[in-house]
Amino acid sequence: MLARLLGRYLRPHWPLLVAVGIFQLAQSLASLYLPSLNADIIDQGVAKGDIDYIFSTGAMMLGVTLIQVVCAISAVYFGARSAMLLGRDLRGAVFGKVSEFSEREVSKFGAPSLITRSTNDVQQVQMVVLMMCTLFVSAPILAVGGVIMALREDPGLSWLMGVSIPILLVGLGLIIVRMMPLFQSMQKRIDNVNRVLREQLTGIRVVRAFVREDVETKRFADANAELTDVALKVGKLFALMFPMVMLVLNVSSVAVIWFGGLRVDSGEIEVGTLMAFLQYLMQILMAVMMATFMAVMLPRAAVSADRIGEVLETESSVVPPSNPVTELHESGTVELLDTSFAYPGAEESVLHNISFRVQPGTTTAIIGSTGSGKTTLVNMLPRLFDATGGSVLVDGVDVRELDPDLLWSRIGIVPQKPYLFSGTVASNLRYGRPEATDEELWEALEVAQAAGFVRRMEDGLESSIAQGGTNVSGGQRQRLAIARALVKRPEIYVFDDSFSALDSATDARLRAALTSERADATRIIVAQRVSSIIDADQIIVLEHGRIVGMGTHDELLETSETYAEIVSSQLTAEEAA
């Protein structure tokens, strides 16, 4: 998967990679040339006392060094740019894919895991690309070139390379093999830390209300300790790696000087040749170490790439139509025909053979006990889920055949848990229709019974809203979410238990204003409170995912035992009548 990701997302940046290759090649050749010049200075200049030769060759070494530095800086610059662009493209691809997911896929991965995959996992792949551009390109050139140049200087000491290089490779290989499973475990434990932290931040009020700070602190400490344990094991292996590399390097240096000194003493080689051979051996071993360090990075990057690829290769269960319908001739009609829905792997369907029709300009209410399938039913209208049986029609066309943008423009949904984005009151209200004027915003706020408290805010429409709307009360958040849907002015409004946080008086005023100001729109209301739906044109009673009653309030009191029980549990006989 890592190779496929790199091939796909680095291909557009190939000019940068070519530049990296050219500069790394030039830098490596300069590095290989310097020991040879150093040997010449010692053998031809120092040994013979030729000052002119020392200065001329030294100047040449300075020039080569300057070229090496410039090429190294350029290679790192272009390599870093390639890696950052790859990270940008990968994050964009993951975000784009996740935004296409239905609630089914989001639930499958979980929000904390998706966050980790688009941040930490992308960072691991990004880092390995940076290391490849800065180390992996030059390592083989230095290793192969170093062997050639070392043999050119003195073949008699070549056996030292044949001993030291395999020892270094075997030692580092054993460490890498132990690191690979630890990297896999580390990414999962990062997911777990993110999950626990996200739960605690989101549910901080619940934590404090139940005085569970100590329990949650211990929960986070346990998740944190698990991640720390794995990180320490990886750190210990890293700590073992560098002393081992330095041991091999130093022992090899001593061996070269020892055996090379014997050859210098016997007159077989010059001192400069010995120094050059030593430098080439160090370059070879450092190249092997760099390549091995890359090999250490690759397993973790491969794990991260697999996790990213899993997201990118997951197809949404809500698939856009190949030939979408882009025009509708009706306005606001909703119909379900023998519709069923079951979650993947579930033993039983959530909804069974649901059929009803909603006419434009009418109010249809859906009521039932907790878990009866009310929210699942309305979530099929904007295709947050797709029906697993039967059809859901909007304006006479199956929603699976409609252009998604056209479908979403027709429906304004206020979810069961309203969510506001960080920004201002105005930016939240304009979320569905950016071109809405201030007058239209105030009109929607009036209908939603939210104009009063917005006027009392210090900056009115420009008052700040915290992420999630945590700086306003639950009822205010609910009314702002309703106003946001009203600003959009769709043909179909879906209120998923959206009046539950409102008192009865505000609820009644809001419904009256909604019926008056949006008389031509279709209104679908999911409710727990009978008083919120008593005047609906049509009430659908759900129980265990099946329709057990349908009609007006008065009709259902006569024909539906389930509805009559719900009414009697909430209203007196006089109120019900």
JONORHU-V69711 format. One record per backbone hydrogen bond with DSSP energy under -1.0 kcal/mol. NH is the residue of the N-H (numbers start at 1). CO is the residue of the C=O. E is the energy in kcal/mol with one decimal. If there is no record, write none. Layout:
nh: (NH/NH)
co: (CO/CO)
e: (E/E)
//
This chain:
nh: (5/6/7/8/9/10/13/14/17/18/19/20/21/22/23/24/25/26/27/28/29/30/31/32/33/34/37/38/39/40/41/42/43/44/45/46/47/49/50/51/54/55/56/57/58/59/60/61/62/63/64/65/66/67/68/69/70/71/72/73/74/75/76/77/78/79/80/81/82/83/84/85/86/87/88/89/90/91/92/93/94/95/96/97/98/99/100/101/103/106/107/108/109/110/114/115/116/117/118/121/123/124/125/126/127/128/129/130/131/132/133/134/135/136/137/139/142/143/144/145/146/147/148/149/150/151/152/153/154/157/158/160/162/164/165/167/168/169/170/171/172/173/174/175/176/177/178/179/180/183/184/185/186/187/188/189/190/191/192/193/194/195/196/197/198/199/200/201/202/203/207/208/209/210/211/212/216/217/218/219/220/221/222/223/224/225/226/227/228/229/230/231/232/233/234/235/236/237/238/239/240/241/242/244/245/246/247/248/249/250/251/252/253/254/255/256/257/258/259/260/261/262/263/264/265/266/267/268/274/275/276/277/278/279/280/281/282/283/284/285/286/287/288/289/290/291/292/293/294/295/296/297/298/301/302/303/304/305/306/307/308/309/310/311/312/313/325/334/335/336/337/339/340/341/346/350/351/352/354/356/358/362/364/365/366/367/372/377/378/379/380/381/384/385/388/389/391/393/394/395/397/399/401/403/407/408/409/410/412/414/423/425/426/428/429/430/431/436/441/442/443/444/445/446/447/448/449/450/451/454/455/456/460/462/463/465/468/469/472/477/478/479/480/481/482/483/484/485/486/487/488/492/493/494/495/496/497/497/502/507/508/509/510/511/512/513/514/515/516/517/518/521/522/523/524/525/526/527/532/533/536/537/538/539/540/541/542/543/545/546/548/551/556/557/559/560/564/565/566/567/568/569/570/571/576/577)
co: (1/2/3/4/5/6/10/11/13/14/15/16/17/18/19/20/21/22/23/24/25/26/27/28/29/30/33/34/35/36/37/38/39/40/41/41/42/45/45/49/50/51/52/53/54/55/56/57/58/59/60/61/62/63/64/65/66/67/68/69/70/71/72/73/74/75/76/77/78/79/80/81/82/83/84/85/86/87/88/89/90/91/92/93/94/95/97/98/384/102/103/104/105/106/110/111/112/113/114/116/119/120/121/122/123/124/125/126/127/128/129/130/131/131/132/135/138/139/140/141/142/143/144/145/146/147/148/149/150/154/155/157/158/160/161/163/164/165/166/167/168/169/170/171/172/173/174/175/176/179/180/181/182/183/184/185/186/187/188/189/190/191/192/193/194/195/196/197/198/199/203/204/205/206/208/207/212/213/214/215/216/217/218/219/220/221/222/223/224/225/226/227/228/229/230/231/232/233/234/235/236/237/238/240/241/242/243/244/245/246/247/248/249/250/251/252/253/254/255/256/257/258/259/260/261/262/264/263/270/271/272/273/274/275/276/277/278/279/280/281/282/283/284/285/286/287/288/289/290/291/292/293/294/297/298/299/300/301/302/303/304/305/306/307/308/309/401/358/393/356/391/354/389/351/343/341/341/545/339/336/334/359/523/538/525/540/369/373/374/375/377/378/379/379/340/340/337/335/397/333/394/392/398/325/403/404/405/406/492/494/465/463/461/424/425/426/428/433/437/438/439/440/441/442/443/444/446/445/445/450/451/452/457/459/460/423/420/466/469/473/474/475/476/477/478/479/480/481/482/483/484/410/522/412/524/414/495/526/499/503/504/505/506/507/508/509/510/511/512/513/514/518/491/362/493/364/495/366/529/530/533/363/363/551/365/549/367/546/372/543/541/539/552/553/555/556/560/561/562/563/564/565/567/567/572/573)
e: (-2.8/-2.6/-2.6/-2.3/-2.8/-2.1/-1.6/-1.4/-1.5/-2.5/-2.1/-2.2/-2.4/-2.4/-2.5/-2.6/-2.2/-2.3/-2.5/-2.5/-2.5/-2.1/-2.2/-2.2/-1.6/-1.5/-1.8/-2.5/-2.3/-1.9/-2.2/-2.0/-3.0/-2.9/-1.2/-3.0/-2.6/-1.1/-2.0/-1.2/-1.9/-2.6/-2.7/-2.7/-2.4/-2.5/-1.8/-2.4/-2.3/-2.3/-2.7/-2.7/-2.4/-2.3/-2.6/-2.6/-2.5/-2.7/-2.5/-2.6/-2.4/-2.7/-2.3/-2.4/-2.6/-2.5/-2.9/-2.3/-2.2/-2.3/-2.6/-2.3/-2.2/-2.5/-2.4/-2.5/-2.8/-2.5/-2.2/-2.3/-2.7/-2.6/-2.6/-2.3/-2.7/-2.3/-1.0/-1.0/-1.4/-2.0/-2.3/-1.6/-2.1/-2.8/-2.0/-2.2/-2.3/-2.6/-1.7/-2.4/-2.3/-1.9/-1.8/-2.6/-2.6/-1.9/-1.8/-2.0/-2.5/-2.3/-2.4/-1.8/-3.2/-1.5/-1.4/-2.6/-2.9/-2.6/-2.7/-2.5/-2.2/-1.9/-2.2/-2.7/-2.6/-2.5/-1.8/-1.7/-2.7/-1.2/-1.5/-1.6/-1.5/-2.6/-1.9/-1.6/-2.3/-2.5/-2.8/-2.3/-2.4/-2.4/-2.1/-1.3/-2.3/-2.2/-1.1/-1.3/-1.7/-2.0/-1.6/-2.1/-2.2/-1.8/-1.4/-2.0/-1.9/-1.9/-1.8/-2.1/-2.4/-2.5/-2.5/-2.6/-2.6/-2.4/-2.2/-2.3/-2.6/-2.6/-2.5/-2.3/-2.6/-2.0/-1.1/-2.9/-2.8/-2.5/-2.2/-2.3/-2.5/-2.5/-2.6/-2.1/-3.0/-2.5/-2.2/-1.9/-2.6/-2.6/-1.7/-2.6/-2.7/-1.9/-2.3/-2.6/-2.6/-1.7/-2.4/-2.8/-1.7/-1.7/-1.5/-1.5/-2.4/-2.7/-2.3/-2.3/-2.7/-2.9/-2.7/-2.5/-2.2/-2.5/-2.5/-2.6/-2.6/-2.8/-2.9/-2.7/-2.1/-1.5/-1.5/-2.5/-2.6/-1.6/-1.1/-2.3/-1.8/-2.3/-2.5/-2.8/-2.3/-2.2/-2.6/-2.5/-2.2/-2.4/-2.6/-2.7/-2.7/-2.4/-2.4/-2.4/-2.6/-2.6/-2.4/-2.7/-2.2/-1.9/-1.7/-1.8/-2.2/-2.2/-3.1/-2.3/-2.4/-2.8/-2.2/-1.9/-2.4/-3.2/-2.1/-1.2/-2.5/-2.4/-2.9/-2.0/-2.6/-2.7/-2.4/-2.9/-2.6/-1.5/-2.2/-2.6/-1.8/-3.1/-3.1/-1.5/-3.6/-1.3/-3.2/-3.0/-3.0/-2.6/-1.7/-2.0/-2.0/-2.1/-1.1/-1.1/-2.4/-1.0/-1.5/-1.5/-1.9/-3.7/-2.7/-3.4/-1.4/-2.7/-2.4/-2.3/-2.5/-2.7/-1.8/-1.0/-2.9/-3.0/-2.2/-1.7/-2.7/-1.8/-2.2/-2.3/-1.2/-2.0/-1.8/-2.5/-2.1/-2.2/-2.3/-2.3/-2.0/-2.3/-1.2/-3.2/-1.2/-1.7/-2.3/-1.3/-1.1/-2.1/-1.7/-3.0/-2.4/-2.7/-1.4/-2.8/-2.2/-2.3/-2.4/-2.0/-2.0/-2.5/-2.2/-1.6/-2.0/-2.4/-1.1/-2.5/-3.3/-2.7/-3.2/-2.3/-1.4/-1.7/-1.4/-2.7/-2.4/-2.4/-2.6/-2.4/-2.2/-2.5/-2.6/-2.3/-1.9/-3.2/-2.1/-1.5/-3.0/-2.6/-2.9/-2.9/-3.5/-2.2/-1.3/-1.7/-2.0/-1.1/-1.7/-3.0/-3.3/-3.0/-2.8/-2.4/-1.0/-1.3/-2.7/-1.9/-2.6/-1.9/-1.9/-2.8/-2.1/-2.0/-2.0/-2.8/-2.5/-1.5/-1.3/-3.3/-2.6/-1.6)
//
